[in-house]
Amino acid sequence: MIERCSNCLEKVLFSSSVCPNCGADQTTVSTNIPGQPPRPITAPATQKDAKKANSWLGVVLVSLVIFSFFANWILVTKGGSIDYRNRVTGARLLVSGNDPYHYKWQYGQPDRWCDIYDNPALPITKTTVSPTMLLVSAPLAMLPYPSSQRLWLVGQWALLAGIWFMWWRHWRHSRTTKWWWTALVVAFTYTLAWHHHIDRGQAYVLLTFLLGLWMQLSLSNHPKQGWFCGLVAGLLICLRPPLLLVIAPFVLVRRRNQWLGAVIGLALGLAAPILFRSSVWSDYAKAMNTWSEVYRTDHQPRPGARAFPPEIEGMSLDRLAAYKVPQYADSSLFRIFRVWGVSPIPAHWVLAMLIIPFAFWAWCGRGSPDSSLMLGLAAWAFLSDAFLPAYRNPYNDIMILNVVALMPMLGGLERSSRVLVIIALGLGVLMTNIHPPNRWWIYLPTLVIVCVALLSVWHSTRPAAVNPLPQDR
């Protein structure tokens, strides 16, 4: 059997437990890979037992995934996916040439355009995603809402599986890391963050997948993949404009081979919605300015009485308005300042609180390797949502997955942060299954995850702590 010797690291043909190249006994010698703790190499009999144990562990994890998926299916079929609804109505309005950010539905108009949570006392709709995100949502939005709702549930799970598989392949050199990552993703599907994401029909899983894809392609830095990687970066910025802060500096400074693809991606993402409505981006900018004012001043006027048909797209009003996960914790900095009595606070002040530390971090990490900076960028992408003048709810927490997936590159950070990650998962599962007696309890999972992100930012500028990129074993 040809295997890599744990002592001399050469691939040789083993006829016994002794390496014919260096004479080391594989049952007693430990591996010595830079940046990783030594671990013993098991004998063949023990390897068979380990494979059997891995098989049983795989069966358990797959069973947990199946149970979690069907629990999510029940959750969606009993609710209205209220955040997904405003994306669907927004996409339909955009494709029909209407303003998706200021449209006000009236009785007698097509119920396909009706979002019952829209407040007629405000000049804007509940739709807050970019025109590019609306256009991406359009194919599913053209279907009847109940079918679209279920298909998006399947889509969310498919994207989560894609996130798992991308990073699972990235760490194929380490069985321990692969199993840790797999167990973490499975456990995540039982947390408040994931249940909240599923219940509301959010799209952060799509952003997390695309951001992880861009990071992996950037780390490989294959010459033939540069244009495609840039294309993903450009589209990602159009889908989520605040990610410009995270992606653009790295591409401009360290990835010139992505410039052409990024320009093409930006051009496509910006131009495609204009084909349906020429003023859609100015509509979006005006609506976001209004939403910023509404959110920062906490101005929510009560709407008057409204008339709706008894059913909308075959769904009762009770079901369309239902959400089954009532626990939500707004952890935006604007919300925190409001609790402290500082409100309204100018949006550019809080934006400066993000840009200045980010610029300082980038300057400190200018000599760090790409793999280290990528961990920091993943953490900043997660943290940046708290600085926006908008709700920052538990469903945003899914973006921590890219941070956790990259942590093994910094060995010391991984060991110290795994405990925090396990605590956050435990608290997330707990908050899903109980109604906490004190409201502040539901902030605990996010608080622990924020600590993990801050540790990642701190350690990502320490080149000496970075492990080499994965190698096959």
Secondary structure by P-SEA (a helix, b strand, c coil): cbbbbccccbbbbbccccccccccccccbbbbcccccbbbbbcaaaaaaaaaaaaaaaaaaaaaaaaaaaaaaaaaaaccaaaaaaaaaaaaaaaaccccccccccccccccccccccccccccccccccaaaaaaacccccccaaaaaaaaaaaaaaaaaaaaaaaaaaacccaaaaaaaaaaaaaaaacaaaaaaaaacccaaaaaaaaaaaaaaaaaccccaaaaaaaaaaaaaaaccccccccaaaaacccccaaaaaaaaaaaaaccccccccaaaaaaaaaaaaaaaaaaacccccccbbbbccccccccccccccccccccccccaaaaaaaaccccccaaaaaaacaaaaaaaaaaaccccaaaaaaaaaaaaaaccccccccccccccccaaaaaaaccccaaaaaaaaaaaaaaaaaaaaaaccccccccccaaaaaaaaaaaaaaaaacccccccccccccc
